[in-house]
Amino acid sequence: MRGTSTGAIASRSVARAGGIGWRCPHARDMSHPWTATSRAAVAAMTLVAIAGANWGVRLIDPGEVLTHGLALSALASLMTGFAGWHGGKLVFDHGVGVLVSEKN
């Protein structure tokens, strides 16, 4: 059970970081690049916390893989899609990491 509690602690710390981000004046404005960046970062860190909890469950009690491991894997797949969606918004909507040449 130590892996599950470690994942829960990590998830809470990531949630607190996301909660702090909501206090920014631009936090509710979805067009602001900082908001999109923070949401993608929080989704990615939550995904890391879920993966750590999943690994901990598999390491400590292999018999619980079918119940807890399967649920954590399903949650991780949802978070992967969520993080990918917000990462795509950063690239395609805000142009983060896009190099525009002066010729165009």
N, C-alpha and C positions, 0 to 999 in steps of 0.2 A: 503493500500500500504506500510505501514511501514515494514511488514514482508518481502515483496519482496526486499525492499532496504536494509534491514539488511542482507538478504541472499546474495545479490549482493556484499555488502561490505565484508562479510566473504569469499565469493568466490574469490574476488580480493586479499585479504590478503593471502589466500592459494596459489593462483597462483604466487604471489610474492615470497613466500617461495620456491615454486618449481623452479622458475626462478633463485633464488640464488643457488639452488642445481646444476643447469646446469653449473655453473662456476667452479665447481670442476674439476680437471684434469682427474678424472676417470669417469666423468658423461656420456660420450658417450660409455663407455665400458660396455656392458650389462652383462658381466660375473662377474663384480665386485659386491660383496654383498652389499656395501654401496649404490650403484646406485639402486639396486633392492629394498632395504629397503626404500630409499627416495621416490621412485615411489609408493610403496605400501602405505606409510604414506600419501603422497599427495592425492592419490586416496581416502583413507579413510577419510581424513579431508574434501575433496571436497564433499564426500557423506554426511558427517555430516552437511555441509553448505546447501546442497540441501534439506536435511530433515528439517532443521530449516526454510528455505524459504517456504517449502511446508506446514509446520505446521503454519507458520505465515499467509499464504494465507487463510488457512482453518479457522483460528481463527478470522481474521479481516473481511473477506468477504466470508461467506459460499456460496454465489451465484456464485462465481468464481471457485468453486471446479471443475466443469465439464471442464472448459477450462484450466486454469492455473494449477490447482491441478493435473489434468490428465497428463499434459505435464511434470510437475515436478516429478510425480510418475514414468513416463516412463524413464525420465533421471536418476532418482535414481536407477531404476532397471538395467540400463546399467552400471552405476558407481559401483553397487554392483558386477556385473560380472567382471568388470575391476579390482576392488580392490581384489576380490577373486582370480583372475588369478595371479596377482602379489604376493599375499600372498602365493599361492601354489608354485610359483617359489622360494620364500624364503625357504620354507620347503623342497621341493623335489630337487631343483637344488643346493641350497647353504647349506642345512642342518641346518638352523636357528631353534633353539628350539628342535633339535633332540638329544637325549641322546644315545650315543653309548657305549655299555658295553665293558669291556676289554676282556671278554670271547670270543667274536666273532673275 
